[in-house]
Amino acid sequence: MKILKVIGIGILYFIGTIIFATILALGTIFTYFPLQIFLFGRGDYLLFISNNSNMIPVFMIMTLIIYAVIKIKEKLFKRKEVQVELIEEAEPVDTDTLSRKEQTIISLLNKLIAFDNIISKIFKVIKVCYIPVLLIALYYGMTSYAILYSDSIKLSSPIKPADTIYKYSDIKRVDVGVEKENRSSYSPYYTVTFSDKKSVNLFGGSMHEDKDRGFEYILIDLDKKLKTQGINKTVNKTNFDNYAKGLDKSFISRVNQLFNNK
C-alpha cells in the first residue's frame, strides 16, 4: 500500500532529521559556556562557576536549533508536498478489505492526525511566547555566575549584573557537605557566606578552571587560606560515602581534604 509506504518513509525521514539536528544542537553546550567566560571571565581568575540555571537557556537553544533544522529541511526538500501528492495519487482504501493489523494502523493514523491538529494549535501559542522566554532565560543564566580570584570573589546576579567583589576577609563562614538531590544522586557543596549574608556555592554549577589544575586543587588552596584566617567552618559528611561510590579514588581523596575541619 502506497499510504503505508509514505508513512514509513516519513517516519524514517523524521527520525533522521531529529538525529542530525540533535548532533548539531549539542554544539550549543560547547559554545554557550565559553561565550559566557569570554564575556565575563576577565582577569587572571582561578575558577569560573556558572549557575545551574544556565542549563535552561542551553536546552531552549538546542530545541530551537532542532526546530529550525527540521523547518529548513522541509522547505529545501519539500517533503510535505511530495507526501501529499503520493497520498492523493493513492487509490481509495477500502478498510473492509484490510487485515486487522492494517486496520489498526489506519485507525491509529486517524487518531494521530486528530491529535496533531490539537498540538498544532498549542504549538502556535508556544512559538509566540518562545523567543521572549528564551531572552529572559538567557539574561538570567548569563548574569548568574561567580568568579574566584587569588584574593577575592566576584558575584553576579540578574538583579545586580554589575558584579559585587568580596575580599577573602569578607568571608564569615564556610559550610561543607554533600546534598542528596534524589534517590541516587549526591552533590557536594562548598558554600562561603559573606558579611552581608550573601553566599555562593563554589562546588556547584558548571566550573571552569583558568589554569591546568583541577577545581578541587583550587578549592583546597582556598580552604587553607580561609583556615589561616580563622574563619568558622562547618562540615557535614553524612552523605559523603554515598557520593564517593564509583568515583576515582584519587579524586575523592582530594575532595575529602575539603571536609577536614582541623
N, C-alpha and C positions, 0 to 999 in steps of 0.2 A: 504493500500500500504506500502510495506516494506521501500521504499525510504523515504516516509513521516515520518514513524516511526523513522527511523535513524536520519532524520533531527531534529525531536522533541527531541529525546534523546540527540543529540549533543548540541542543544541549552540549554537544562536544565543543561547538564554537564558543558558547558561553563559558564553559569550564576553562578552555584555553585562554580566553581573554582575561578571566579573573586571575589565572596563574601569572600571566605576563604582567598585568597591571600591579599585582601584589609584589612581584620582584622589583618592579620599577619604584613602587611606593616605599619599599624598605629603605631605599636610599635616603628617605626623609630623616631617618634616625641618624644617619651618618653625616648629615648636613645641618640639622637643626641645632644640636648642642655645640658643634664647632662654631656656628654662627653666633650663638649666644656668648660664647667665650671671646670671640673676635670683637664683639660689640662692647662687652662689659669687663672682660678679664684683662684689664690693662695693668701694667706694672709687673714687678717681679713677685708674683703670687706663688704660694706653696700649694694651695688647694682651692679648687672652684667647686662649690656644692650647689647643684641645680635642684630646685624643688621638685618633688614627685608630681606636682600639678602640671609640670611640663609635658607629661605623657598624654594629657588631654588634647592639646593642640597638635601634638605629633600624630596621634591616631586620627584626628579630624582631617589633617592634611593628607594622610595616607588614603583615607576614604575618598577625599576629593579627587586625588590623583587617579584612583581606580575608576571612579565615575567618569572622569574626563577621558581616560583612555578608552573606555567602553563606548562613549558617545562619539569619539573621533573615529574609531574603527567602524562604527555603524555608518557614519557619513562617507568614509572612504570606500568601503566595500558594498555599501547599500544592501546589507543583508536583509533588512526588513522588506524592501521592495521585492527582492528575489524570492523570499519565502512566501510572501503574499501571492505572487504570481504563480508559484508552484502549487500552492493550496487551491487557488482559484481554477487552475487548469485540471486539478484532480477531479475524477468522476465523483458524483454524489455518493455518499456512503450509506448503504442500507444496513443499519445496525442489527437487523434481524438475521442477516446472513453472516454476521461476525461470530467468532468464537467468544466464549465467556471472558477469556483473557483480553481480547481486543476490545470488547465492550467495556471492560473495567478501565482500560487505558483511555478510551474515548470519554467515559464518564468523569475520570479524574481530570482530563484535559479541560472539559467544560467547567468544572469547579475551579480549576486554576485560572481560567480566563475571567470568571466572575470575581475571583479573589484579586486578580491583577487589576481590575477596574477600581476596586476599593483602594488598593495600595497606591495606584496612580494618583488618586485624589489626595491621599495623605502625603505622598511624595512631593506634590506641588507646593504644599504648605511648608514642608521641610526645606525645600530649595530656597524659598523666600527668606527663611529665618537662618539658614546655614551660615552664610558669609558673615552677617553681624555677630553671631555667636562665636564663630571662629576668630574674628578680630578681637573680641573680648577675651577669649581663651588665650590667644597669642600674647596680648598685653599682660594678662595676669601671669602667664608662665614665664615670659621673658624677663619680667621685673621681679621675679621671686628667686633670689639666689643669695649665697653668702660666699665671701672670698677670704681665705685665711692667708695673712701675710706673716712675716717673721716677727712682727711686734704689734700687730693689730688685726682686727676682724671687721670686714665691711659687710653690712647688711642692706639688702634692698627689698622692698615690698611694693605691691601695686598702689598702696596708699601713699608711700613715700619712696618713689623710684630714684630720688636724687642721691640715695645712699646715706647711711649713718655709719661712721667709723668709730670703733671702740678700741681702746688700747687694752693690752692684757691686764693692766691694772684696774680696768673697769669690770673685770670678771669677779663675781662674788660667790659663785657656787658652780660645782660640776656634778652632774648626775650621769652615772654609767650603768647600763643594764641591757637586758635583752627583752624586747617586747614580743609577745605572742600575737601574730596577726590573724592566723586561722589555725585549723587543726594541725597542720604540719609545716607551717611557715613561721620563721622567727627572724626578727630584725633587731640587730644591736643598735644602741644609741649612745652617743657621747654628747650630752647636752650641756652647754655653758649658759649660765644666766648672768646678765649684766646688772649694773647698779640701778638701772631704770626699769627692772623687772622683765625686760625683753630677753628672749632666749633663742638659741639656734642649735639644732642637732647637726654636729659636724660629721656624723657617721651615716646620715640619711640622704636620700635622693640620689642623683647621679653625680659622682665625684670624678674630677679630672685633675691630675697632677701636672704641674708645670715642669717638674724635674723628672728624671728617670728613676723615681722611687715610688714604691707602693704607698698608698694613702695611709696604711697602718703605721709605717715608719714615721710619717709626718705627724700623725696624732700622738705617737709615743713621745716624740721630741717635745710637742706642745704640752703633754701631760707632765713631763719632767720639769718644764719651766713653771707651770702652774703650781706644782708641788713645792718648788723652791720659794714661790711667793706666799706659801702657806694658805692657799685657797681651800676652803672646805669642800670635800669630795665625798659623795655618797655612792656606794657600789651595791648593786643588786645582781647576784649571779644565779638567780632562781632558774632561768631558762637557758643558761649558757651551755650545758651539756647537750640539750636538745638541738640548739643552734649548731653546735660543733659536729654533729653526726654527719659523716660523709664528706666533710671538708678537709682540705690539705692540712696535715698536722703541723707543719712549719708555720703556715699562715695562722692557724688557731693559736699556736704558741705565742705569736707576736700580738695577736688581738688580746690574748689573756693578760698581757702586760698592762693593758689599759684598765683592767679590773683589779690591779694591785693598789691597795689603799695605804701602803706603807711608804 
